[in-house]
Amino acid sequence: MMAQNSLDVAGIDVAKDKVDVCIRSLSLKRTFASTADGRRELASWLRRQKIGKAVMEASGGYEREWAKALRNAAIEVRIVDPKRVRSFARSAGRLAKNDTIDAEMIGWFAETFRDVPQQAYDAERERLAKIVNARQALLDVQGELQNRSEHSTPDIVQRVQARLLKKIAAELATLEAAITATIEATPRFAELAEIIESVPGLGRITSAGLIAAMPELGQVNNKIAGALLGVAPYDDDSGKRRGERQIKDGRRKVRNLFYMACLGAATRHNPVLKAFYLRLVAKGKVKKVALVACMRKLIVILNIMIARRQKWNPAVCAAN
């Protein structure tokens, strides 16, 4: 077992062809090539320095192989939001930016927020998340093509677009079948899906998105659940000024998915949510604001249901 100081953490800035690494507590900096050998060298170097934790930003997927290599070497890896690190750097007055500086800032950020609880790495959840994200990316392509097909184009273009749309529909079905198979093959996912899908208006894709992107559900308080989704209202006051409450940050991809599901639930499929939505609109709330309130209410209900391992109960859920 490596003896490790609480500040001994490696900050890693990931680029396409290399990573820059900084161990602030030891005043060490190095660069490693983005190759299999480079990843092995990094893991070996960190072990020699008795570093048991590494922190890197989410970098469009380039971080995945590095994280996998370090985890295989029994080094804990934490992936953080680049926006949080950049905000931290600005608050510290560090405005300069290059790869070496970024690695140092990531390390400093990790040292400062080292006590923030983190979800353990979950390979099955990561695989599910990749399939869910791939489906969403394909939906985006489908939407773009459908929008183009609404405009006047030559017959040859229309035929090509029609073939592409047909192919995309088939591939979407393949990905959706893979999502269902992944959930059904993983008992803990299947249990969560059964609870989430018991809510009128929520189906398999929504449950898969929540399972993949919000593993904290059922383990955090209701305010944190809302903040993680990005539907918690924040004050915007200064002195005597009282600004409009606004939602900020959160996990955009799952929030967009949840928005569409909640739209259907609040306006058609879910009597409890529909009644809540109509009450807000009757009080003069803008429909979009009312819908965000429904999202917040529903994620709180789901958080409670998962914590208690209980399915939808209209009488209980209406009271939350």
Long-range contacts (C-beta under 8 A, 24 or more apart in sequence): 2-47, 2-50, 2-51, 2-52, 3-50, 4-50, 4-51, 4-52, 4-53, 6-114, 7-111, 7-114, 8-49, 8-50, 8-51, 8-52, 8-53, 9-51, 9-53, 9-54, 9-55, 9-107, 9-110, 9-111, 9-114, 10-46, 10-49, 10-51, 10-53, 10-54, 10-55, 10-107, 11-54, 11-55, 11-56, 11-103, 11-104, 11-105, 11-106, 11-107, 11-108, 11-109, 11-110, 12-54, 12-55, 12-56, 12-66, 12-103, 12-106, 13-56, 13-57, 13-99, 13-100, 13-102, 13-103, 13-106, 14-56, 14-57, 14-59, 14-62, 14-63, 14-66, 15-59, 15-62, 15-99, 16-62, 18-99, 19-56, 19-66, 19-103, 20-99, 20-100, 20-102, 20-103, 21-45, 21-46, 21-103, 22-100, 22-103, 22-104, 22-106, 22-107, 23-49, 23-51, 23-107, 24-104, 24-107, 24-108, 24-111, 25-111, 29-100, 29-103, 29-104, 31-99, 34-62, 34-65, 34-66, 39-65, 39-66, 39-69, 39-70, 40-69, 42-66, 42-69, 42-70, 43-69, 43-70, 43-72, 43-73, 43-75, 44-73, 46-70, 46-73, 46-75, 47-73, 47-75, 51-75, 52-76, 53-77, 53-78, 53-110, 54-78, 55-79, 55-80, 55-106, 55-107, 55-109, 55-110, 56-80, 56-106, 57-81, 57-82, 57-85, 57-102, 57-106, 58-82, 67-121, 71-121, 77-121, 78-110, 78-118, 80-106, 80-109, 80-110, 83-249, 84-109, 85-109, 88-112, 119-215, 119-216, 122-215, 124-182, 124-186, 124-189, 125-189, 125-211, 125-212, 125-215, 127-182, 128-179, 128-182, 128-183, 128-186, 128-189, 128-208, 128-211, 128-212, 129-212, 129-213, 131-175, 131-178, 131-179, 131-182, 131-208, 132-179, 132-205, 132-208, 132-209, 132-212, 132-213, 133-253, 134-175, 135-172, 135-175, 135-176, 135-179, 135-205, 136-253, 136-257, 138-168, 138-171, 138-172, 138-175, 139-172, 141-168, 142-168, 142-169, 142-172, 176-204, 176-205, 179-204, 179-205, 179-208, 180-204, 182-208, 183-207, 183-208, 183-211, 191-309, 192-217, 192-306, 194-311, 195-302, 195-305, 195-306, 195-309, 195-310, 195-311, 196-302, 196-305, 196-306, 198-305, 198-311, 198-312, 199-265, 199-270, 199-298, 199-301, 199-302, 199-305, 199-312, 200-265, 200-269, 200-270, 200-271, 200-312, 201-261, 201-262, 201-264, 201-265, 201-266, 201-268, 201-269, 201-270, 201-273, 202-261, 202-265, 203-261, 205-257, 205-261, 206-257, 206-258, 206-261, 209-253, 209-254, 209-257, 209-258, 210-254, 210-258, 210-302, 212-254, 213-251, 213-253, 213-254, 214-251, 214-254, 217-299, 217-302, 217-303, 217-306, 218-303, 218-305, 218-306, 218-307, 219-307, 220-303, 222-300, 222-303, 222-304, 225-299, 225-300, 225-302, 225-303, 226-296, 226-299, 226-300, 229-254, 229-255, 229-258, 229-295, 229-296, 229-299, 230-255, 231-255, 231-292, 231-295, 231-296, 231-299, 232-296, 233-296, 247-292, 255-295, 258-295, 258-298, 258-299, 259-291, 259-295, 262-291, 262-294, 262-295, 262-298, 263-291, 265-294, 265-298, 266-290, 266-291, 266-294, 271-314, 272-314, 272-317, 272-318, 273-297, 273-298, 275-318
